[in-house]
Amino acid sequence: MSLSNIYVPYLMEIESITEEAPEVRTFRLKFKNQEEGENFNFKAGQFAEYSVMGGGESTFCIASPPTRAGYLECTFRRTGRVTNALSKLEVGDTVGLRGPYGNIFPIEEWEGKNLLYIAGGIALPPMRCVIWNTIDKREKYKDITIVYGARTVNDLVYKNELKEWEERPDINLITTVDPGGETPEWKGEVGFVPTIVDKVAPKAENTIAIVCGPPIMIKFTFPVLKKLGFADENIFTTLENRMKCGFGKCGRCNVGKYYVCKDGPVFTLSQLNNMPAEY
């Protein structure tokens, strides 16, 4: 952060609100102080703390890519006290923002490789930033495949962007919903995300896999990737559900010797294998 006091948030104005799915919203935010906005820098994978004055603070990824200047976006589901307060805000209201925090997806190291994005439900927002970052630099990467699933058709987020990705000839998008979550009009896959990854069987050679989703989805996706031949160091994920303060003071995100907010939230499967099972 460029502010002298790490506990003082930037003041952000809500520029627009998008209803993504039931209880899921995206805020587009702009800096109230133009100079602060011009000096703000972040990279794909980093997160921020978003606050409602008098309502508390919560941790979310930065869902928009650094390649899109002039605004930041965050996507959240209304699940608790802070997100409930955020959901009551309207266009023109003020949100506090601290950040950016955490490490990054090493997208420069991925140049010249195939990219396989695997996401489930509300976990697409942490991946959206890096997806758009690499799409905006499309010439630097080979094949880009996105496998995204949710419980039902209605629970899929970023529906307009999914349509855009589906129509692009340089992106292979596979969408799926859980059995029973389809509608008569649904033309995508029906099945759990790990099952669909196994069915699609993306090649592991020269490919980086990025996985983000509910813990149970991640648990069953890793073995599928291993079966397909992916090396642990080529499988990335992001751990965000344990973080609170953002800079290693509260200890809530401590796992063994690691602080997720400082050492992560981006980790390879190789790194996860060295963590206690509690992660």
Contacts in CASP RR format, 6 or more apart in sequence:
PFRMAT RR
TARGET T0000
AUTHOR 0000-0000-0000
METHOD contacts of the structure
MODEL  1
MSLSNIYVPYLMEIESITEEAPEVRTFRLKFKNQEEGENFNFKAGQFAEY
SVMGGGESTFCIASPPTRAGYLECTFRRTGRVTNALSKLEVGDTVGLRGP
YGNIFPIEEWEGKNLLYIAGGIALPPMRCVIWNTIDKREKYKDITIVYGA
RTVNDLVYKNELKEWEERPDINLITTVDPGGETPEWKGEVGFVPTIVDKV
APKAENTIAIVCGPPIMIKFTFPVLKKLGFADENIFTTLENRMKCGFGKC
GRCNVGKYYVCKDGPVFTLSQLNNMPAEY
1 10 0 8 1.000
1 98 0 8 1.000
1 99 0 8 1.000
1 100 0 8 1.000
2 36 0 8 1.000
2 39 0 8 1.000
2 40 0 8 1.000
3 10 0 8 1.000
3 36 0 8 1.000
6 98 0 8 1.000
6 247 0 8 1.000
7 98 0 8 1.000
8 98 0 8 1.000
9 49 0 8 1.000
9 51 0 8 1.000
9 96 0 8 1.000
9 97 0 8 1.000
9 98 0 8 1.000
10 31 0 8 1.000
10 32 0 8 1.000
10 33 0 8 1.000
10 36 0 8 1.000
10 37 0 8 1.000
10 40 0 8 1.000
10 96 0 8 1.000
10 97 0 8 1.000
10 98 0 8 1.000
10 99 0 8 1.000
11 31 0 8 1.000
11 32 0 8 1.000
11 33 0 8 1.000
11 94 0 8 1.000
11 96 0 8 1.000
11 97 0 8 1.000
12 29 0 8 1.000
12 30 0 8 1.000
12 31 0 8 1.000
12 32 0 8 1.000
12 72 0 8 1.000
12 94 0 8 1.000
12 95 0 8 1.000
12 96 0 8 1.000
12 97 0 8 1.000
13 29 0 8 1.000
13 30 0 8 1.000
13 31 0 8 1.000
13 32 0 8 1.000
13 92 0 8 1.000
13 93 0 8 1.000
13 94 0 8 1.000
13 95 0 8 1.000
14 27 0 8 1.000
14 28 0 8 1.000
14 29 0 8 1.000
14 89 0 8 1.000
14 90 0 8 1.000
14 91 0 8 1.000
14 92 0 8 1.000
14 93 0 8 1.000
14 94 0 8 1.000
14 95 0 8 1.000
15 28 0 8 1.000
15 29 0 8 1.000
15 30 0 8 1.000
15 71 0 8 1.000
15 91 0 8 1.000
15 92 0 8 1.000
16 27 0 8 1.000
16 28 0 8 1.000
16 91 0 8 1.000
17 25 0 8 1.000
17 26 0 8 1.000
17 27 0 8 1.000
17 28 0 8 1.000
17 89 0 8 1.000
17 90 0 8 1.000
17 91 0 8 1.000
18 25 0 8 1.000
18 26 0 8 1.000
18 28 0 8 1.000
19 25 0 8 1.000
20 26 0 8 1.000
20 75 0 8 1.000
20 157 0 8 1.000
20 158 0 8 1.000
20 159 0 8 1.000
21 122 0 8 1.000
21 150 0 8 1.000
21 154 0 8 1.000
21 155 0 8 1.000
21 156 0 8 1.000
21 157 0 8 1.000
22 154 0 8 1.000
22 155 0 8 1.000
23 77 0 8 1.000
23 78 0 8 1.000
23 79 0 8 1.000
23 87 0 8 1.000
24 75 0 8 1.000
24 76 0 8 1.000
24 77 0 8 1.000
24 78 0 8 1.000
24 122 0 8 1.000
24 157 0 8 1.000
25 75 0 8 1.000
25 76 0 8 1.000
25 78 0 8 1.000
25 86 0 8 1.000
25 87 0 8 1.000
26 63 0 8 1.000
26 73 0 8 1.000
26 74 0 8 1.000
26 75 0 8 1.000
26 125 0 8 1.000
26 158 0 8 1.000
27 73 0 8 1.000
27 74 0 8 1.000
27 75 0 8 1.000
27 76 0 8 1.000
27 86 0 8 1.000
27 89 0 8 1.000
27 95 0 8 1.000
28 64 0 8 1.000
28 71 0 8 1.000
28 72 0 8 1.000
28 73 0 8 1.000
29 71 0 8 1.000
29 72 0 8 1.000
29 73 0 8 1.000
29 74 0 8 1.000
29 95 0 8 1.000
29 97 0 8 1.000
30 70 0 8 1.000
30 71 0 8 1.000
30 72 0 8 1.000
31 37 0 8 1.000
31 40 0 8 1.000
32 94 0 8 1.000
37 70 0 8 1.000
40 72 0 8 1.000
40 100 0 8 1.000
41 66 0 8 1.000
41 100 0 8 1.000
42 48 0 8 1.000
42 62 0 8 1.000
42 66 0 8 1.000
42 99 0 8 1.000
42 100 0 8 1.000
43 66 0 8 1.000
43 100 0 8 1.000
43 104 0 8 1.000
43 105 0 8 1.000
44 65 0 8 1.000
44 66 0 8 1.000
44 104 0 8 1.000
44 105 0 8 1.000
44 107 0 8 1.000
44 129 0 8 1.000
44 130 0 8 1.000
44 133 0 8 1.000
45 61 0 8 1.000
45 62 0 8 1.000
45 102 0 8 1.000
45 103 0 8 1.000
45 104 0 8 1.000
45 105 0 8 1.000
45 126 0 8 1.000
45 129 0 8 1.000
45 130 0 8 1.000
45 238 0 8 1.000
45 265 0 8 1.000
45 266 0 8 1.000
46 61 0 8 1.000
46 62 0 8 1.000
46 99 0 8 1.000
46 100 0 8 1.000
46 101 0 8 1.000
46 102 0 8 1.000
46 103 0 8 1.000
46 104 0 8 1.000
47 59 0 8 1.000
47 60 0 8 1.000
47 61 0 8 1.000
47 62 0 8 1.000
47 99 0 8 1.000
47 100 0 8 1.000
47 101 0 8 1.000
47 102 0 8 1.000
47 126 0 8 1.000
47 240 0 8 1.000
47 243 0 8 1.000
47 246 0 8 1.000
47 261 0 8 1.000
47 265 0 8 1.000
48 59 0 8 1.000
48 60 0 8 1.000
48 61 0 8 1.000
48 62 0 8 1.000
48 72 0 8 1.000
48 74 0 8 1.000
48 97 0 8 1.000
48 98 0 8 1.000
48 99 0 8 1.000
48 100 0 8 1.000
48 101 0 8 1.000
49 57 0 8 1.000
49 58 0 8 1.000
49 59 0 8 1.000
49 97 0 8 1.000
49 98 0 8 1.000
49 99 0 8 1.000
49 101 0 8 1.000
49 245 0 8 1.000
49 246 0 8 1.000
50 57 0 8 1.000
50 58 0 8 1.000
50 59 0 8 1.000
50 60 0 8 1.000
50 74 0 8 1.000
50 76 0 8 1.000
50 82 0 8 1.000
50 86 0 8 1.000
50 95 0 8 1.000
50 96 0 8 1.000
50 97 0 8 1.000
51 57 0 8 1.000
51 58 0 8 1.000
51 82 0 8 1.000
51 95 0 8 1.000
51 96 0 8 1.000
51 97 0 8 1.000
51 98 0 8 1.000
52 82 0 8 1.000
52 85 0 8 1.000
52 86 0 8 1.000
52 89 0 8 1.000
52 95 0 8 1.000
52 96 0 8 1.000
53 94 0 8 1.000
53 96 0 8 1.000
54 85 0 8 1.000
55 81 0 8 1.000
55 82 0 8 1.000
55 85 0 8 1.000
56 81 0 8 1.000
56 82 0 8 1.000
56 85 0 8 1.000
57 82 0 8 1.000
57 98 0 8 1.000
58 76 0 8 1.000
58 82 0 8 1.000
58 83 0 8 1.000
58 86 0 8 1.000
59 240 0 8 1.000
59 243 0 8 1.000
59 244 0 8 1.000
59 246 0 8 1.000
60 74 0 8 1.000
60 75 0 8 1.000
60 76 0 8 1.000
60 125 0 8 1.000
60 240 0 8 1.000
61 74 0 8 1.000
61 125 0 8 1.000
61 126 0 8 1.000
61 129 0 8 1.000
61 238 0 8 1.000
61 240 0 8 1.000
61 265 0 8 1.000
62 72 0 8 1.000
62 73 0 8 1.000
62 74 0 8 1.000
62 100 0 8 1.000
62 129 0 8 1.000
63 73 0 8 1.000
63 74 0 8 1.000
63 75 0 8 1.000
63 125 0 8 1.000
63 126 0 8 1.000
63 128 0 8 1.000
63 129 0 8 1.000
64 71 0 8 1.000
64 72 0 8 1.000
64 73 0 8 1.000
64 128 0 8 1.000
64 129 0 8 1.000
64 132 0 8 1.000
65 128 0 8 1.000
65 129 0 8 1.000
65 130 0 8 1.000
65 132 0 8 1.000
65 133 0 8 1.000
65 136 0 8 1.000
66 129 0 8 1.000
66 133 0 8 1.000
67 132 0 8 1.000
67 133 0 8 1.000
67 136 0 8 1.000
67 137 0 8 1.000
68 132 0 8 1.000
68 136 0 8 1.000
72 97 0 8 1.000
74 125 0 8 1.000
75 122 0 8 1.000
75 125 0 8 1.000
75 128 0 8 1.000
75 157 0 8 1.000
76 83 0 8 1.000
76 86 0 8 1.000
76 87 0 8 1.000
77 83 0 8 1.000
77 122 0 8 1.000
78 84 0 8 1.000
78 86 0 8 1.000
78 87 0 8 1.000
86 95 0 8 1.000
89 95 0 8 1.000
98 246 0 8 1.000
99 246 0 8 1.000
101 246 0 8 1.000
101 247 0 8 1.000
101 261 0 8 1.000
101 262 0 8 1.000
102 246 0 8 1.000
102 261 0 8 1.000
102 262 0 8 1.000
102 264 0 8 1.000
102 265 0 8 1.000
102 266 0 8 1.000
103 263 0 8 1.000
103 264 0 8 1.000
103 265 0 8 1.000
103 266 0 8 1.000
104 266 0 8 1.000
105 130 0 8 1.000
105 133 0 8 1.000
105 210 0 8 1.000
105 236 0 8 1.000
105 266 0 8 1.000
107 130 0 8 1.000
107 133 0 8 1.000
107 134 0 8 1.000
107 137 0 8 1.000
110 134 0 8 1.000
110 141 0 8 1.000
110 208 0 8 1.000
111 140 0 8 1.000
111 141 0 8 1.000
112 140 0 8 1.000
112 141 0 8 1.000
112 142 0 8 1.000
112 206 0 8 1.000
113 141 0 8 1.000
113 142 0 8 1.000
113 206 0 8 1.000
113 207 0 8 1.000
113 208 0 8 1.000
114 141 0 8 1.000
114 142 0 8 1.000
114 143 0 8 1.000
114 144 0 8 1.000
114 145 0 8 1.000
114 202 0 8 1.000
114 203 0 8 1.000
114 206 0 8 1.000
114 207 0 8 1.000
114 208 0 8 1.000
115 134 0 8 1.000
115 141 0 8 1.000
115 142 0 8 1.000
115 143 0 8 1.000
115 144 0 8 1.000
115 145 0 8 1.000
115 207 0 8 1.000
115 208 0 8 1.000
115 210 0 8 1.000
116 145 0 8 1.000
116 147 0 8 1.000
116 202 0 8 1.000
116 207 0 8 1.000
116 208 0 8 1.000
116 209 0 8 1.000
116 210 0 8 1.000
117 127 0 8 1.000
117 130 0 8 1.000
117 131 0 8 1.000
117 144 0 8 1.000
117 145 0 8 1.000
117 146 0 8 1.000
117 147 0 8 1.000
117 148 0 8 1.000
117 210 0 8 1.000
118 147 0 8 1.000
118 148 0 8 1.000
118 193 0 8 1.000
118 197 0 8 1.000
118 209 0 8 1.000
118 210 0 8 1.000
118 211 0 8 1.000
118 212 0 8 1.000
118 221 0 8 1.000
119 127 0 8 1.000
119 146 0 8 1.000
119 147 0 8 1.000
119 148 0 8 1.000
119 149 0 8 1.000
119 193 0 8 1.000
119 211 0 8 1.000
119 212 0 8 1.000
119 213 0 8 1.000
120 148 0 8 1.000
120 149 0 8 1.000
120 150 0 8 1.000
120 193 0 8 1.000
120 212 0 8 1.000
120 213 0 8 1.000
120 214 0 8 1.000
120 217 0 8 1.000
121 148 0 8 1.000
121 149 0 8 1.000
121 150 0 8 1.000
121 151 0 8 1.000
121 155 0 8 1.000
121 156 0 8 1.000
121 157 0 8 1.000
121 213 0 8 1.000
121 214 0 8 1.000
122 157 0 8 1.000
123 212 0 8 1.000
123 213 0 8 1.000
123 214 0 8 1.000
123 217 0 8 1.000
124 148 0 8 1.000
124 157 0 8 1.000
124 158 0 8 1.000
124 212 0 8 1.000
125 157 0 8 1.000
126 212 0 8 1.000
126 238 0 8 1.000
126 240 0 8 1.000
126 265 0 8 1.000
127 210 0 8 1.000
127 212 0 8 1.000
127 238 0 8 1.000
128 158 0 8 1.000
128 161 0 8 1.000
130 210 0 8 1.000
131 146 0 8 1.000
134 140 0 8 1.000
134 141 0 8 1.000
134 144 0 8 1.000
135 144 0 8 1.000
135 171 0 8 1.000
138 144 0 8 1.000
138 170 0 8 1.000
142 206 0 8 1.000
143 172 0 8 1.000
143 207 0 8 1.000
144 170 0 8 1.000
144 171 0 8 1.000
144 172 0 8 1.000
145 171 0 8 1.000
145 172 0 8 1.000
145 173 0 8 1.000
145 174 0 8 1.000
145 200 0 8 1.000
145 202 0 8 1.000
146 165 0 8 1.000
146 171 0 8 1.000
146 172 0 8 1.000
146 173 0 8 1.000
146 174 0 8 1.000
147 174 0 8 1.000
147 176 0 8 1.000
147 193 0 8 1.000
147 196 0 8 1.000
147 197 0 8 1.000
147 200 0 8 1.000
148 156 0 8 1.000
148 162 0 8 1.000
148 173 0 8 1.000
148 174 0 8 1.000
148 175 0 8 1.000
148 176 0 8 1.000
148 193 0 8 1.000
149 156 0 8 1.000
149 175 0 8 1.000
149 176 0 8 1.000
149 177 0 8 1.000
149 193 0 8 1.000
149 196 0 8 1.000
150 156 0 8 1.000
150 157 0 8 1.000
150 177 0 8 1.000
150 178 0 8 1.000
151 177 0 8 1.000
151 178 0 8 1.000
151 181 0 8 1.000
152 177 0 8 1.000
152 178 0 8 1.000
152 180 0 8 1.000
152 181 0 8 1.000
152 182 0 8 1.000
153 177 0 8 1.000
153 181 0 8 1.000
153 182 0 8 1.000
153 183 0 8 1.000
153 186 0 8 1.000
155 177 0 8 1.000
156 162 0 8 1.000
156 175 0 8 1.000
156 177 0 8 1.000
162 173 0 8 1.000
162 175 0 8 1.000
165 171 0 8 1.000
165 173 0 8 1.000
166 173 0 8 1.000
166 175 0 8 1.000
174 188 0 8 1.000
174 189 0 8 1.000
174 196 0 8 1.000
174 200 0 8 1.000
175 188 0 8 1.000
175 189 0 8 1.000
176 188 0 8 1.000
176 189 0 8 1.000
176 190 0 8 1.000
176 191 0 8 1.000
176 192 0 8 1.000
176 193 0 8 1.000
176 196 0 8 1.000
177 186 0 8 1.000
177 188 0 8 1.000
177 189 0 8 1.000
177 190 0 8 1.000
177 191 0 8 1.000
178 190 0 8 1.000
178 191 0 8 1.000
178 192 0 8 1.000
179 190 0 8 1.000
179 191 0 8 1.000
179 192 0 8 1.000
180 190 0 8 1.000
181 190 0 8 1.000
182 188 0 8 1.000
182 190 0 8 1.000
189 196 0 8 1.000
189 199 0 8 1.000
192 217 0 8 1.000
192 220 0 8 1.000
193 217 0 8 1.000
193 221 0 8 1.000
194 217 0 8 1.000
194 220 0 8 1.000
194 221 0 8 1.000
194 223 0 8 1.000
194 224 0 8 1.000
197 221 0 8 1.000
197 224 0 8 1.000
197 225 0 8 1.000
197 228 0 8 1.000
198 224 0 8 1.000
198 227 0 8 1.000
198 228 0 8 1.000
201 228 0 8 1.000
202 209 0 8 1.000
202 228 0 8 1.000
203 228 0 8 1.000
204 225 0 8 1.000
204 228 0 8 1.000
204 229 0 8 1.000
204 230 0 8 1.000
204 231 0 8 1.000
204 234 0 8 1.000
207 230 0 8 1.000
207 234 0 8 1.000
208 234 0 8 1.000
208 236 0 8 1.000
209 225 0 8 1.000
209 230 0 8 1.000
209 234 0 8 1.000
209 235 0 8 1.000
209 236 0 8 1.000
210 236 0 8 1.000
210 237 0 8 1.000
211 218 0 8 1.000
211 221 0 8 1.000
211 222 0 8 1.000
211 225 0 8 1.000
211 235 0 8 1.000
211 236 0 8 1.000
211 237 0 8 1.000
212 218 0 8 1.000
212 237 0 8 1.000
212 238 0 8 1.000
215 241 0 8 1.000
218 237 0 8 1.000
222 235 0 8 1.000
222 269 0 8 1.000
225 235 0 8 1.000
226 232 0 8 1.000
232 268 0 8 1.000
232 269 0 8 1.000
232 270 0 8 1.000
232 273 0 8 1.000
233 268 0 8 1.000
233 269 0 8 1.000
233 270 0 8 1.000
234 268 0 8 1.000
235 268 0 8 1.000
235 269 0 8 1.000
236 266 0 8 1.000
236 267 0 8 1.000
236 268 0 8 1.000
236 269 0 8 1.000
237 266 0 8 1.000
237 267 0 8 1.000
237 269 0 8 1.000
237 272 0 8 1.000
238 264 0 8 1.000
238 265 0 8 1.000
238 266 0 8 1.000
238 267 0 8 1.000
239 260 0 8 1.000
239 264 0 8 1.000
239 265 0 8 1.000
239 267 0 8 1.000
239 279 0 8 1.000
240 260 0 8 1.000
240 265 0 8 1.000
242 252 0 8 1.000
242 253 0 8 1.000
242 255 0 8 1.000
242 260 0 8 1.000
242 279 0 8 1.000
243 252 0 8 1.000
243 253 0 8 1.000
243 260 0 8 1.000
243 261 0 8 1.000
243 265 0 8 1.000
244 250 0 8 1.000
244 251 0 8 1.000
244 252 0 8 1.000
244 253 0 8 1.000
244 261 0 8 1.000
245 251 0 8 1.000
245 252 0 8 1.000
245 261 0 8 1.000
246 253 0 8 1.000
246 261 0 8 1.000
246 262 0 8 1.000
247 261 0 8 1.000
247 262 0 8 1.000
248 259 0 8 1.000
248 261 0 8 1.000
248 262 0 8 1.000
251 259 0 8 1.000
253 259 0 8 1.000
253 260 0 8 1.000
253 261 0 8 1.000
254 260 0 8 1.000
255 275 0 8 1.000
255 276 0 8 1.000
255 278 0 8 1.000
255 279 0 8 1.000
256 275 0 8 1.000
256 276 0 8 1.000
258 264 0 8 1.000
258 275 0 8 1.000
267 275 0 8 1.000
272 279 0 8 1.000
END
